Amino acid sequence: MRLNPTKCTFRMTSRKFLGFIVHQRGIDANPDKITVILKMQPPRSIKEVQQLTGRLAALSRFISRVGDKSSTLFRVLKSAKDFRWTPKCEEAFRQLKSHIENLPQLASVKDGKPLGLYLATTDLAVSSVLVTLDKAGEKPIYYTSHVLAGPELRYSPIERIALALILASRKLRSYF
């Protein structure tokens, strides 16, 4: 492998990389992506709801329990022919915007540091967070979430925990 010196940069303290801000302390969400969501007006069509959920998907690794917080938006997408923006949707939209204003900085994985995995389930979604353990406490590395659909909605609590573990192990495979 050869490196092109004109395309390489060295001694950078932080840099945009794959849509994130990467620095030695960890990974931050791209402020441009956050600003776009914060400036959005409440959706007035299915297309605008799709744009919102797509933007949320780009930031999903930074948002804890994003499946729970956006489940009402996904229900609106299911009824594509009959679009209704209800007060419940408006409340979910406002809560998502307020949560996105203060996204956490994600830690980077260090060799030899222990990792922890927390699982959470509700009637609508399963979520997990991978954390690193150090002297200062626990710092999040990656959040995952999955909105339950179809037969998954009928799972018992233990089956939902198992589903959360399976989905987290697939999504976070590179960390283990």
Secondary structure, 3 states (H helix, E strand, C coil): CCCCCCCCCCCCCEEEECCEEEECCEEEECHHHHHHHHHCCCCCCHHHHHHHHHHHHHCHHHCCCHHHHHHHHHHHHHCCCCCCCCHHHHHHHHHHHHHHCCCCCECCCCCCCCEEEEEEECCCEEEEEEEEEECCEEEEEEEEEEECCHHHHHCCHHHHHHHHHHHHHHHCHHHC
